[in-house]
Amino acid sequence: MKTPIVSVSWLKDNLDNPELIILDAVLDSPPHELQIIGARTFDIKNKFSDTTIPLPNTLPQPEAFTEEARKLGISKHSKIVVYDTKGIYSSPRAWYLFKSMGHENVWVLDGGFPAWEKEGGALQKVNPQSYPKGDFEARFKPEMFKNKFQILNNLTSKEAVVIDARSSDRFHAETEEPREGLRSGHIPNAVNLPFTKVLKDGHYLPKEELKQILPHQDQNLYFSCGSGITACINLIAYELILNNSPKAVYDGSWTEWGLDHNLPIEK
């Protein structure tokens, strides 16, 4: 399947596939009580981020990602479906991490846990478990992430358009940033596309609607947000209509850019 998303009905039909692994992409605490039957907890903040770096939700080292994925019983041949409790929020980040580590068979559950529950999908209580160790092996693709120096160089080279997923009031410096010490505004020349605009009721908009609202469909794109999570929501929206075109995530996003007073901003 070329598409980055699957439906609740697809997941129900494939629950018995022995290669299927369902991941509950946890970002918030305290943890929730229920999850999709058979799901395993994918802890973005604590297990699948580089916690030695002060910025939140930073890309983990491939070796660390490999080890944590193996602990979840994930193998090279696993077919992975990731979801989150909000419908579409943190699951695209988990999807993008696997893609960047060279694992192609991964999809986001459109509508997430709310859609699964609404359609009567089986549930289980969240309980810490251990699994037979998998043989997952990360094959990291560094071109899928950009650092602040590459984003800075892009201001001159204009190789790509930066798409910022934050709300318009944050983008235009009409409100204070939620993180202390951050300047308000945006990366010069960036384009604002609040991630909420590509979603409706926890689902992605239909492809025809996305084609009408997504800007700069004919250019290379770098995706940014507050801390690298919601940037991935917008990236998947483009992936739904522009499969395999060059895209990358600015991992530090506004948390890094807004903290560094040597970097230029616009308001």
N, C-alpha and C positions, 0 to 999 in steps of 0.2 A: 504493500500500500504506500503510495506516494504522500498521501495526506498526513499532516502532523497530528490530526485529531481523530478520535473515534467516538461513536455514540454509546449511550447506555445500552441500547438494544444489541449493538455489536459485542459489547463486553459480556452481556448476559449469555449470548450465543457461544462465547469462547471461554467461559469460566473453567471448563473441564480440560482445556489445553494444558498438557503437562509442562510446556515451555513458558506458559504465561506467568508473569510476576506482576502483582498489583502493588503500587507504592503510594502511600499516603504522604503527600509532600507537606510535612509539618514545618511551619514557620513561627507560629504563635505559641505562647505559653500563657496560662497553663494548658496542657494538652486536652483534647476533647475526649469524650467517653466512648463514642461509637465510630466504627470504620466499616468499609466495605468488606464483605466476607473474604477471608484469605489475604487481606492487605497486610503489608509490612511497612513499618514506620521509616520514612526517609527524612531524617532530621537535617534540614538545610543549614540551620544556624550553627549547630554544634558539631555535626559529624561531616557535613559536606560543604564546609567553608574553611578557609585558612584562618583559624582562630589566633594565630600568632601575629596577625596584622590588625592594627587598630580600626581599620575600616570594616563596616559590617558586610556580611554575606560575600566575602571575597572568594574568588576562584581557588579551590584547593589544589595542592600539588597532585599530579597524576598518580604518584605512588600512594598517596594517602587516599585518593578517590578509589583506586583499585582495591585497597585493603578494606575500606568500609563497604564497598559494593559486594565484595566476596563474603563479608560477614552477614549480609542480607540474603545470601544464597544465590546471588546473581552470577550467571555464567555467560560465556561468549555467545551462546545461542538463545539466551533468554529473550522473550518477547515481553516488553515492559509497557505497562499502562500506568501513568501517573495521574493523580487527581488531588484536589484540595477541598477544604470544607466550605470555601466561599463560592464555588462554581468554577471560576477561572481567576486565579490570583498567583499563588506560588508554584503551581504545577508546571507552567511554562518554563520557569527557571530550572526545575529538575530535568525537564525534557531537554533543555539546551545544554545543561551540563553533560548529560549522556551523549548527546550529539557531538559535543566538543571533545569528548573522550573517545570518539570513534565508534560509538555503538549506534547503529542505524535503526534497529528494531525497537523504537520507543515512540509512544503516542500519548497525547493528553486526552483525558476523558472530558469531552465537551459537556458542560453543566456540572461536572464534579459530583461531590457527595450529595448536594441538595437534589440534583436531578435523579441520581440513583435512588435516593430515599423516596422521592416523590413517585417514582415508577415502580415502587415495591421491591427494589433489589434487596437481597439478603444482607444482613448486617452482623457484626460481631463486636464484642467489647474490646477496647484497646488494652492489650496485655503485652508487656515486654517478653519477647521470645528469642530463642537462638535457632539458627538454621544450619543445615549442612553447608559447609563452606563451598562457595562457587569458584569458578576458574576465570572470572572476569579479568580482562587485561586492558587497561586504558591505553589508547593510541591517540595521544593528545594532538589536536589541530590548533596551533597557536594563532593562526590567522582568524579564528572565530572570535577572538577578544582583542580589544584595543586598550592601550594605556594612555595616560594623560599626555605623554610626549607625542604620540601618534595623532591624538586628537588636536593638539596644538599645531602640529605640522599641517594638518588638514585645513586649518584656517587659511593657509597660504596656497596649498596645492589644490584644494577643493576637489579632492578625489571622490569624496562622498558627502552626502547630506546627513547631518545628525538629527535624528528624530527623538524628541524629548517627551517621555510619557507622563510627566508630572501634570498636575492640574494647571489650568491657565493662570490662576491667580499667583501660584508659586513661580511659574515660568516668567510672568511679567512683573515680578517683585511687588505684587499688590498685597502680599501677606508674608509674615515672618516664616522662615524655614522651621520645620519641627525639631531639627537637631540643633543643639546649642553651638554657637560659634560659626555657623554657616552664613556666608553672604547670600543675599537674595538676588535673583535674576537668572540668566541662562548663558550657555556657551554662545559666543558670537556666531551668527548665521544659522543657529539651530532652528528647527521647525517644531512647533508644539503640536502634539497629537495626544491629548489625555487618553490614557488607556481605556477609560470608561466608554469612549466613543466607538470602540470596535466591538463592544459587548452589549448584550441585552439579556437581562434575567439570568446572568451567569453563563450564557452561551455566546459563542462568536456569532457575529452577524453573518447572514448568508453571503456567499462569494460575490454575488452581483451587487449587493449593497456595499461591500468592502471595496470593490472596484471603483465605486462612485465617490467614496470619501477619503481614500488613502492618497496622500500627496506624494509626488516625486517617485512614481512607479517606474520611471525610466532611468533611474540613477542608482549608483552604489549607495548603500545605506549603513550608517552606524546608529545603534540604538542606545539611548541613555535614559536615566530616570533618577530616583533618589539614591538607591543603593544597589542597582543591578537586578532587581526582581521584576518590576512591572515593565521594564524595557523589553523583556522576553515575551510579554503579552503582545505588544505591538509587532515584534519580530514575527511571531507566528501568524498574525493577521496578514502580513505581507507574504509570508510563506504560503498561505492558502491560495493566493492569487499569482504569486511570482516564484514558483518552486525553483529552488537551486540558483537563484540570482545571488550575487555577492552581498553578504550581510555580516555584520559583526556587532558585538555588544561592548560598549565602554564600561568595563567592570567597576571602576571607581565611581563612575557616574557623578551626580551633583555633590555627594558627600565629600568626595575627594576634590573636585574642581572648586567647589564653594569655600573649602577650607584654605586653599592655597592662594594667598594674596598676590603671588607672582603671575597668576593666570588671569587673562582678561575676561570680563563679563559684559553682557548687555542686559538692559532692563526694559 
